[in-house]
Amino acid sequence: MATVVWNGTADEDDGFWRSGHMPTLIAAFLYFDLAFMVWVLLGPLAPEIAATLGLTPAQKGLMVAVPTLAGAVLRVVNGLLVDRIGPKRAGAISQIIVIAGLASASAAGVTSFAGTLALGVVLGFAGASFAIALPLASRWYPPEHQGKAMGLAGMGNSGTVLAALFAPALARLFGWNAVLGLACLPLTLVFLVYMALAKDAPNPPAPKRLTEYLTPLRQPDAWWLMAFYAVTFGGFVGLAASLPIYFTDRFGLSTIHAGYATAACVFAGSLVRPMGGALADAIGGVKALTAVFMVAALALAGVAAAGTIEAALALFVLAMLALGVGNGSVFQLVPQRFAAEIGVMTGLVGMAGGVGGFYLASSLGLAKQWTGSFAPGFLIFAGLALAALAGLTAVKRGWRQSWGAAAGVRI
């Protein structure tokens, strides 16, 4: 397919699909999808790992939370690399590290709680793919299509569905250590496709001094966007990692059935991410996020009181739908405000999302161990969604009057 670079004069009829570079968008999606599959791999395997190693509820929560924290920190590193060496090369390096780490862990075996934490750090490199895949795709598209481009690339969140669907069954057949090695097969295939299809966009931002990459943190808007994503993406990935444990501990499901239930919830959140970006393009990211925070808060508060698996599952699906829309909505706003720093801002905002996921996953484990129930963890996170709604209400007028009007798009 020929490369079409937007120059601001394309006819409206050209539309989204001809405004950028589709092979790169496909490569970004596939890379992100498989990276997310292994990023949350410890979640679906957690019941089996916990039974083998004799882990406490708090240890289980920490085990599935460490990859999100490692991914959060490494997203900043990857954001810097994207602006220094380009997203394609940064993505290649990250994929090689993950494949080598999983192959080594499978060959040597993971036999201790400390070993699971070390593996979680390696899997953090997969979670950090966020800071690579999104700018890889985004830099090819004009402002009016940023929500769609970021949403489609970001739909790689659906990789968490693959982990939930297949990891428990494979672990039952071959053992959970073997699953780590089996994951290297699709990762290697996607790596080859990525190297063949992905291409860095022309006219990348000029290299800056290292200290200049943190300049956006001097702007309050950067912190607000990071806080909002800590709730939307943090809720999504924290639930994706924790739901297998919740369904097995709370309702006594088998690991395979817990994986199916988790996959249904995660699929909902992944499916609507591009829709969230398109919705934000149409009505503005602020309006979309307002609805997101209200629905997510109500759904998570409802989960805390749910007495049946049917009620809990329905509420989790509703929460994931809202959070998925929120993920797309936040990244409709980021390039409008920080177009020149999109690489580092993707890393910073993504880092905040990982921190939110670490908090949710670890707090659920602690709540279970300290109180005997997951409910306090869900209630506190629902409160954080309401706090985000209050913050959004406080800043939205200023955003619309300043950089929203300057960008000429709805926010």
C-alpha positions as CSV (number, residue, x, y, z in Angstrom):
1,M,0.0,0.0,0.0
2,A,1.3,3.4,-0.9
3,T,2.2,5.7,2.0
4,V,0.0,8.8,2.2
5,V,1.3,11.5,4.5
6,W,-1.2,14.2,5.6
7,N,-0.3,17.7,4.5
8,G,-3.4,19.5,5.6
9,T,-4.9,19.7,2.2
10,A,-6.4,16.3,1.7
11,D,-10.1,16.2,0.7
12,E,-12.5,15.2,3.4
13,D,-13.6,12.2,1.3
14,D,-10.1,10.7,1.7
15,G,-11.1,9.9,5.3
16,F,-9.3,8.3,8.0
17,W,-7.9,5.2,6.2
18,R,-6.1,7.3,3.6
19,S,-4.8,10.0,6.0
20,G,-1.9,7.9,7.4
21,H,0.0,4.7,6.9
22,M,-2.1,1.6,7.4
23,P,0.8,-1.0,7.5
24,T,2.3,0.8,10.4
25,L,-1.1,1.0,12.2
26,I,-1.5,-2.8,11.7
27,A,2.1,-3.4,13.0
28,A,1.5,-1.1,16.0
29,F,-1.7,-3.0,16.9
30,L,-0.2,-6.4,16.6
31,Y,2.8,-5.5,18.7
32,F,0.7,-3.9,21.3
33,D,-1.8,-6.8,21.3
34,L,0.8,-9.5,21.9
35,A,2.7,-7.4,24.4
36,F,-0.4,-6.9,26.5
37,M,-1.1,-10.6,26.3
38,V,2.1,-11.4,28.1
39,W,2.0,-8.2,30.3
40,V,-0.9,-9.6,32.3
41,L,0.0,-13.3,31.9
42,L,0.6,-13.7,35.6
43,G,-3.0,-12.8,36.3
44,P,-4.7,-15.8,34.6
45,L,-1.9,-18.0,35.9
46,A,-2.1,-16.6,39.5
47,P,-4.4,-19.3,41.0
48,E,-2.1,-22.1,39.7
49,I,1.1,-20.3,40.8
50,A,-0.4,-19.4,44.2
51,A,-1.3,-23.1,44.8
52,T,2.1,-24.3,43.8
53,L,4.1,-21.7,45.8
54,G,1.7,-21.3,48.7
55,L,1.2,-17.6,48.3
56,T,-0.9,-15.4,50.6
57,P,-3.7,-13.1,49.3
58,A,-1.4,-10.1,49.6
59,Q,1.4,-11.9,47.8
60,K,-0.9,-12.8,45.0
61,G,-2.0,-9.2,44.7
62,L,1.6,-8.0,44.6
63,M,2.6,-10.7,42.1
64,V,0.1,-9.6,39.5
65,A,0.7,-5.9,40.3
66,V,4.5,-5.8,39.8
67,P,4.3,-6.1,36.0
68,T,2.0,-3.0,35.9
69,L,4.4,-1.0,38.1
70,A,7.5,-2.1,36.1
71,G,5.6,-1.2,32.9
72,A,4.8,2.2,34.3
73,V,8.4,3.0,35.0
74,L,9.7,1.6,31.8
75,R,7.1,3.6,29.8
76,V,8.9,6.8,30.6
77,V,12.2,5.2,29.4
78,N,10.5,4.1,26.2
79,G,8.9,7.5,25.7
80,L,12.4,8.9,25.8
81,L,13.7,6.3,23.4
82,V,10.9,6.9,21.0
83,D,11.9,10.6,20.6
84,R,15.6,9.8,20.5
85,I,15.9,6.7,18.2
86,G,12.4,6.4,16.7
87,P,9.5,4.2,17.7
88,K,10.3,1.3,15.3
89,R,13.8,0.7,16.8
90,A,12.6,1.2,20.3
91,G,9.8,-1.4,19.8
92,A,12.3,-3.9,18.3
93,I,14.6,-3.7,21.4
94,S,11.7,-4.1,23.8
95,Q,10.3,-7.1,22.0
96,I,13.6,-8.9,22.0
97,I,14.0,-8.3,25.8
98,V,10.6,-9.8,26.5
99,I,11.1,-12.8,24.3
100,A,14.5,-13.6,25.8
101,G,13.2,-13.1,29.3
102,L,10.2,-15.4,28.9
103,A,12.4,-18.1,27.2
104,S,14.9,-17.9,30.0
105,A,12.2,-18.1,32.7
106,S,10.6,-21.1,31.1
107,A,13.9,-22.9,30.7
108,A,15.1,-22.3,34.2
109,G,11.7,-22.5,35.9
110,V,10.1,-20.1,38.4
111,T,10.1,-21.7,41.8
112,S,9.7,-18.9,44.4
113,F,7.7,-15.8,45.1
114,A,10.8,-13.7,44.5
115,G,11.1,-15.4,41.1
116,T,7.6,-14.3,40.2
117,L,8.5,-10.7,41.1
118,A,11.6,-10.9,38.9
119,L,9.5,-12.3,36.1
120,G,7.0,-9.4,36.7
121,V,9.8,-6.9,36.0
122,V,10.6,-8.6,32.7
123,L,7.0,-8.5,31.7
124,G,7.0,-4.8,32.5
125,F,8.9,-4.3,29.2
126,A,5.8,-5.7,27.5
127,G,3.6,-3.3,29.3
128,A,5.9,-0.4,28.3
129,S,5.0,-1.1,24.7
130,F,2.2,1.4,25.2
131,A,4.8,4.3,24.9
132,I,6.0,2.9,21.6
133,A,3.0,1.5,19.7
134,L,0.9,4.6,20.2
135,P,3.4,7.3,18.9
136,L,4.4,4.8,16.1
137,A,0.9,5.0,14.8
138,S,-0.1,8.5,15.9
139,R,2.7,10.4,14.2
140,W,1.2,9.3,10.8
141,Y,-2.2,10.9,11.4
142,P,-3.6,14.5,11.4
143,P,-5.2,16.1,14.5
144,E,-8.8,15.3,13.5
145,H,-8.0,11.6,13.3
146,Q,-5.9,11.3,16.5
147,G,-8.7,9.7,18.5
148,K,-9.3,7.0,15.9
149,A,-5.6,6.2,15.3
150,M,-4.7,6.1,19.0
151,G,-7.9,4.1,19.7
152,L,-7.2,1.5,17.0
153,A,-3.5,1.1,18.0
154,G,-4.5,1.0,21.6
155,M,-7.1,-1.7,21.0
156,G,-4.1,-3.9,21.5
157,N,-5.5,-4.0,25.0
158,S,-7.4,-6.9,23.6
159,G,-4.3,-9.0,24.1
160,T,-5.4,-9.3,27.7
161,V,-8.4,-11.3,26.4
162,L,-6.0,-13.8,24.8
163,A,-4.2,-14.4,28.1
164,A,-7.4,-14.9,30.0
165,L,-8.8,-17.3,27.4
166,F,-5.8,-19.5,26.7
167,A,-3.3,-19.3,29.6
168,P,-5.4,-21.3,32.2
169,A,-6.1,-24.1,29.8
170,L,-2.5,-24.4,28.6
171,A,-1.3,-24.3,32.2
172,R,-3.7,-27.2,33.0
173,L,-2.3,-29.2,30.1
174,F,1.4,-28.4,30.2
175,G,2.1,-26.6,33.6
176,W,2.2,-22.9,34.1
177,N,6.0,-22.7,33.7
178,A,5.6,-24.1,30.2
179,V,3.1,-21.4,29.3
180,L,5.9,-18.9,29.6
181,G,7.9,-20.6,26.8
182,L,4.8,-21.2,24.6
183,A,4.1,-17.4,24.7
184,C,7.4,-16.9,22.9
185,L,6.0,-18.5,19.7
186,P,3.4,-15.8,18.8
187,L,5.6,-13.1,20.1
188,T,8.4,-14.1,17.7
189,L,5.9,-14.3,14.8
190,V,4.6,-10.8,15.5
191,F,8.2,-9.5,15.9
192,L,8.9,-10.6,12.3
193,V,5.7,-9.0,11.0
194,Y,6.5,-5.8,12.9
195,M,9.9,-5.5,11.4
196,A,8.4,-6.0,7.9
197,L,5.5,-3.6,8.2
198,A,6.3,-0.8,10.7
199,K,7.8,2.4,9.4
200,D,8.7,5.6,11.3
201,A,6.7,8.6,10.2
202,P,8.6,11.4,8.3
203,N,9.5,14.7,10.0
204,P,9.8,13.4,13.6
205,P,10.3,15.9,16.4
206,A,13.8,17.3,16.6
207,P,16.0,15.6,19.3
208,K,16.2,17.5,22.6
209,R,18.4,17.5,25.6
210,L,17.5,14.8,28.0
211,T,16.3,17.3,30.6
212,E,13.9,18.9,28.1
213,Y,11.9,15.7,27.9
214,L,10.4,16.3,31.4
215,T,9.4,19.9,30.5
216,P,5.7,18.9,30.2
217,L,5.7,18.1,33.9
218,R,5.9,21.8,34.6
219,Q,2.4,22.2,33.1
220,P,-0.6,21.4,35.4
221,D,-2.4,20.0,32.4
222,A,0.1,17.1,32.1
223,W,-0.6,16.1,35.7
224,W,-4.3,16.2,35.2
225,L,-4.1,14.0,32.1
226,M,-1.9,11.6,34.0
227,A,-4.4,11.5,36.9
228,F,-7.3,10.8,34.6
229,Y,-5.5,8.0,32.9
230,A,-4.4,6.5,36.3
231,V,-8.1,5.9,36.9
232,T,-9.2,4.8,33.4
233,F,-6.3,2.6,32.3
234,G,-5.3,1.8,35.9
235,G,-8.8,0.4,36.5
236,F,-8.7,-1.5,33.2
237,V,-5.4,-3.2,33.7
238,G,-5.7,-3.6,37.4
239,L,-9.0,-5.5,36.9
240,A,-7.6,-7.5,34.0
241,A,-4.8,-8.8,36.2
242,S,-6.9,-9.3,39.4
243,L,-10.2,-10.7,38.1
244,P,-8.9,-14.3,37.8
245,I,-8.0,-14.2,41.5
246,Y,-11.3,-12.5,42.4
247,F,-13.5,-15.1,40.6
248,T,-11.6,-18.1,42.0
249,D,-11.5,-16.8,45.6
250,R,-14.9,-15.1,45.7
251,F,-17.1,-17.5,43.8
252,G,-15.0,-20.7,43.7
253,L,-14.7,-20.9,39.9
254,S,-12.1,-23.1,38.3
255,T,-9.1,-21.3,36.8
256,I,-10.4,-22.0,33.3
257,H,-13.9,-20.7,34.0
258,A,-12.4,-17.7,35.8
259,G,-10.4,-17.1,32.7
260,Y,-13.5,-17.1,30.6
261,A,-15.3,-14.7,32.9
262,T,-12.2,-12.4,32.9
263,A,-12.0,-12.5,29.1
264,A,-15.6,-11.4,28.8
265,C,-14.9,-8.3,31.0
266,V,-11.6,-7.5,29.3
267,F,-13.0,-7.9,25.8
268,A,-15.7,-5.3,26.6
269,G,-13.1,-2.7,27.7
270,S,-10.8,-3.5,24.7
271,L,-13.6,-3.4,22.1
272,V,-14.7,0.1,23.0
273,R,-11.3,1.8,23.2
274,P,-11.3,2.9,19.6
275,M,-15.0,3.8,20.0
276,G,-14.0,6.0,22.9
277,G,-11.5,7.8,20.7
278,A,-14.0,8.3,17.9
279,L,-16.6,9.4,20.5
280,A,-14.2,11.9,21.9
281,D,-13.4,13.2,18.4
282,A,-17.2,13.7,17.9
283,I,-18.3,15.2,21.2
284,G,-15.1,16.1,22.9
285,G,-12.9,14.2,25.4
286,V,-14.2,16.1,28.4
287,K,-17.8,15.2,27.8
288,A,-16.8,11.6,27.2
289,L,-14.7,11.4,30.4
290,T,-17.5,12.9,32.4
291,A,-19.8,10.0,31.6
292,V,-16.9,7.5,32.0
293,F,-16.1,8.5,35.6
294,M,-19.7,8.5,36.7
295,V,-20.4,5.1,35.3
296,A,-17.2,3.5,36.5
297,A,-17.7,4.8,40.0
298,L,-21.2,3.4,40.2
299,A,-20.3,0.0,38.7
300,L,-17.3,-0.5,41.0
301,A,-19.3,0.5,44.0
302,G,-21.9,-2.0,42.9
303,V,-19.3,-4.8,42.6
304,A,-18.4,-4.3,46.3
305,A,-22.0,-5.2,47.2
306,A,-22.6,-7.9,44.6
307,G,-23.7,-11.2,46.1
308,T,-23.9,-13.3,42.9
309,I,-21.5,-14.0,40.1
310,E,-24.1,-12.9,37.6
311,A,-24.4,-9.5,39.2
312,A,-20.6,-9.1,39.6
313,L,-20.0,-10.1,36.0
314,A,-22.6,-7.6,34.7
315,L,-21.1,-4.8,36.8
316,F,-17.5,-5.6,35.8
317,V,-18.5,-5.6,32.1
318,L,-20.2,-2.2,32.6
319,A,-17.1,-0.8,34.4
320,M,-14.8,-2.1,31.7
321,L,-16.9,-0.6,29.0
322,A,-16.7,2.8,30.7
323,L,-13.0,2.5,31.4
324,G,-12.3,1.4,27.8
325,V,-14.1,4.5,26.5
326,G,-12.1,6.6,29.0
327,N,-8.8,5.2,27.7
328,G,-9.6,6.3,24.2
329,S,-10.9,9.7,25.4
330,V,-7.8,10.6,27.4
331,F,-5.6,9.9,24.3
332,Q,-7.8,12.0,22.2
333,L,-6.9,14.9,24.5
334,V,-3.1,14.3,24.9
335,P,-2.0,15.1,21.3
336,Q,-4.2,18.2,21.2
337,R,-2.4,19.7,24.2
338,F,1.1,18.2,23.8
339,A,1.5,17.6,20.1
340,A,5.2,18.5,20.1
341,E,5.9,16.2,23.1
342,I,3.7,13.3,22.1
343,G,6.4,10.7,22.6
344,V,7.3,11.7,26.2
345,M,3.7,12.5,27.1
346,T,2.6,9.1,25.9
347,G,5.2,7.6,28.3
348,L,4.3,9.8,31.2
349,V,0.5,9.3,30.9
350,G,1.1,5.6,30.3
351,M,3.2,5.5,33.4
352,A,0.4,7.0,35.4
353,G,-1.9,4.4,34.1
354,G,0.4,1.6,35.2
355,V,0.7,3.1,38.6
356,G,-3.0,3.2,38.9
357,G,-3.1,-0.5,37.8
358,F,-0.5,-1.4,40.4
359,Y,-2.4,0.3,43.1
360,L,-5.7,-1.4,42.3
361,A,-4.3,-4.9,41.9
362,S,-2.1,-4.7,45.1
363,S,-4.9,-3.0,47.1
364,L,-7.4,-5.8,46.3
365,G,-4.9,-8.4,47.6
366,L,-4.3,-6.4,50.8
367,A,-8.0,-5.8,51.3
368,K,-8.7,-9.5,51.0
369,Q,-5.9,-10.4,53.5
370,W,-6.8,-7.7,56.0
371,T,-10.6,-7.7,55.9
372,G,-11.4,-11.0,54.3
373,S,-13.2,-9.2,51.5
374,F,-12.3,-7.5,48.2
375,A,-15.0,-4.9,48.7
376,P,-12.9,-2.1,50.4
377,G,-10.5,-2.1,47.4
378,F,-13.3,-1.6,44.9
379,L,-15.0,1.1,47.0
380,I,-11.8,3.1,47.3
381,F,-11.2,2.9,43.6
382,A,-14.7,4.0,43.0
383,G,-14.0,7.0,45.2
384,L,-10.9,7.8,43.1
385,A,-13.1,7.8,40.0
386,L,-15.4,10.4,41.7
387,A,-12.3,12.5,42.6
388,A,-11.2,12.4,38.9
389,L,-14.7,13.6,38.0
390,A,-14.4,16.5,40.4
391,G,-11.0,17.4,38.9
392,L,-12.3,17.3,35.4
393,T,-15.1,19.5,36.3
394,A,-12.7,22.0,37.8
395,V,-10.4,22.3,34.7
396,K,-12.7,21.8,31.7
397,R,-13.7,25.4,31.2
398,G,-10.1,26.6,31.1
399,W,-9.2,23.8,28.7
400,R,-11.9,24.7,26.3
401,Q,-11.1,28.4,26.3
402,S,-7.3,27.9,25.9
403,W,-5.8,25.0,24.1
404,G,-9.0,23.4,23.0
405,A,-9.9,26.5,21.0
406,A,-6.4,26.9,19.7
407,A,-6.3,23.3,18.4
408,G,-9.6,23.8,16.6
409,V,-11.1,20.5,17.9
410,R,-13.7,19.6,20.4
411,I,-12.5,18.7,23.8
